[in-house]
């Protein structure tokens, strides 16, 4: 569950501007503020099932956006390369590999 929550938080960060106000609100309350479906339903005076359905549809939309735009994948790749660069700076004899990784970062923009 933690892995899914983390992924949804990242996807929400990247794509929240593409969501409706209601979708943004439900996702923020559920994933960021850790409210239960019942608590959200009570706050909006709707059924728990309506909140659940909205959140599941929004999760699917976020996954579709990621499939098409790959913003989170690119972010993860950059983070991995940055980590490799940090490791290489410790071993200064790896200058050529460091230059290759930096150029790889430039290509992803």
C-alpha positions in Angstrom: 0.0 0.0 0.0 2.8 2.4 0.8 4.3 1.9 -2.7 1.0 2.8 -4.3 0.5 5.8 -2.1 3.9 7.1 -2.9 3.3 6.6 -6.7 0.0 8.3 -6.5 1.5 11.2 -4.6 4.1 11.7 -7.3 1.6 11.3 -10.1 -0.6 13.8 -8.3 2.3 16.3 -8.0 3.0 16.0 -11.7 -0.5 16.0 -13.1 -2.8 17.8 -10.6 -3.2 20.8 -12.9 -5.0 18.4 -15.4 -7.6 17.4 -12.8 -10.9 19.1 -11.9 -11.2 20.9 -8.6 -13.2 18.1 -7.1 -10.7 15.4 -8.3 -7.8 17.4 -6.8 -9.7 17.9 -3.6 -10.6 14.2 -3.1 -7.0 13.1 -4.0 -5.4 15.6 -1.7 -7.7 14.6 1.2 -7.3 10.9 0.6 -3.6 10.6 -0.3 -1.9 13.7 1.3 -4.1 14.4 4.3 -4.8 10.7 4.9 -8.5 11.0 5.4 -10.7 7.9 5.1 -13.3 7.5 2.4 -16.0 8.0 5.1 -14.5 11.2 6.4 -14.3 12.7 2.9 -17.9 11.5 2.2 -19.1 13.2 5.3 -17.3 16.4 4.5 -18.9 16.6 1.1 -22.3 15.1 2.1 -22.1 12.3 -0.4 -21.8 8.5 -0.2 -18.6 6.7 0.6 -19.1 4.8 -2.7 -19.2 8.1 -4.7 -15.9 9.1 -3.1 -14.4 5.7 -3.8 -15.5 5.8 -7.4 -14.2 9.3 -8.0 -10.8 8.4 -6.5 -10.4 5.2 -8.5 -11.3 7.1 -11.8 -8.9 9.8 -10.9 -6.1 7.3 -10.2 -6.8 5.7 -13.6 -6.6 9.1 -15.2 -3.3 9.9 -13.5 -1.9 6.5 -14.8 -3.1 7.4 -18.3 -1.4 10.8 -18.2 1.8 9.1 -17.0 1.6 6.5 -19.8 1.3 9.3 -22.4 3.6 12.0 -20.9 6.1 10.0 -18.8 6.9 12.9 -16.5 7.3 10.6 -13.5 9.4 8.1 -15.4 11.7 10.8 -16.6 11.9 12.2 -13.1 12.9 8.7 -11.8 15.5 8.3 -14.5 17.0 11.7 -13.7 17.1 10.8 -10.0 18.9 7.6 -10.9 21.5 9.4 -13.1 22.0 12.0 -10.4 22.7 9.3 -7.9 25.2 7.7 -10.2 26.9 11.1 -10.8 27.1 11.6 -7.0 28.8 8.2 -6.7 31.2 8.9 -9.5 32.3 12.2 -8.0 33.6 10.1 -5.1 35.7 8.2 -7.5 37.4 10.9 -9.5 39.0 8.5 -11.9 35.6 8.0 -13.7 35.6 11.3 -15.6 34.5 9.9 -18.9 31.5 8.1 -17.5 30.6 11.2 -15.5 30.5 13.3 -18.8 28.4 10.6 -20.5 25.9 10.7 -17.7 25.7 14.5 -17.7 25.1 14.4 -21.4 22.4 11.8 -20.9 20.6 14.2 -18.5 20.7 16.9 -21.2 19.0 14.6 -23.7 15.9 14.0 -21.5 14.7 17.6 -21.7 
